[in-house]
Amino acid sequence: MKELSLHILDVAENGINAGADRVRITVEEARNDNRLRIIIVDNGRGIPPDLIQNVTDPFYTTRTTRRVGLGLSLLEAAARQCNGSMRVDSMPGKGASVIAEFAHDHIDRAPLGDMAGTLISLIMGYPDVEFEYSHLVNTSRFEMKTIDIKNMFEDRPVSDPAVFRKLRQIIQDGLKRLKTNED
Amino acid sequence: MARLTIDDLKKVKEKTAKETSLRYGNASIKVTVHMGTCGIAAGARDVMNALMNEMAEDDRQDIRVVASGCMGMCSSEPNVTIEVDGEEPIVYQLMDANKMRQVFKRHVLLGEVQTDFALAKM
């Protein structure tokens, strides 16, 4: 994957495919500690204890459409090559969490990339799932919950063009403000 | 210009809610962007964003966009499936943002299947 935001999209989709209707994504960029941490928590079916040690094995998957399961193994490889690590925890029936850490200034660390694109793809692609996004850069924070947007537009679905335009503006403005503060 | 009253606003709200709930339940066209790991790595996110930007420009309310996982055709990702009521679903292959815009404008809006990018009928 060329961007960390693509890993986030992929891991969040794993949770949704496991029946999650709520996904929380957190990105923490602590420049002073030279650390970038990505946390993705869902309330899906979770991973059975006997399978959890296999989740980073690229030749292991529970799906039947193909014989490889690359999502988490690619994220783990990306984290390890940047002096980081990845941890997967799960409570069967209650959900799963994935925490990946990277050395922020590592030369091999992929950029976070188009986080707005990732969020819009998730929210529009899975309109029935509630997403919470929190992005912290040092002391600046951007937070967004799809439930707030849905409340703002009451009965209108997120696929409605007016809702989509508002959502896109909120996400893009929030991330832009974060970047401005960072600079 | 006359000022809007609370009653006017309530009527607008009721009318909009009625229209939107109808069109949400009665979508006659479904566009599925396949976003498994393989699709994402091949550019499915750009395809989805191009599609959403086209949707935002257009006022058609009977189109539903969904994401789904890998359909098993990893080598032809990004894949997009267009389902129009009463017609066979068409799977498009090796999509990018430009192809998505073309498929949206020609197939989704006008009903012209873009055979150059089509992989299969389902």
Interface residues (C-beta under 8 A of the other chain):
Chain A: M1 L6 L9 D10 E13 N17 R63 T65 R66 G69 L70 G71 L74 D114 G117 T118 I120 S121 L122 M124 G125 Y126 P127 E154 D155 R156 P157 S159 D160 P161 F164 R165 R168
Chain B: K13 T16 A17 T20 S21 Y24 V33 M35 G36 T37 C38 I40 A41 A44 R45 D46 M48 N49 M52 M55 A56 E57 D58 D59 Q61 R64 V65 V66 A67 G69 C70 M71 G72 C74
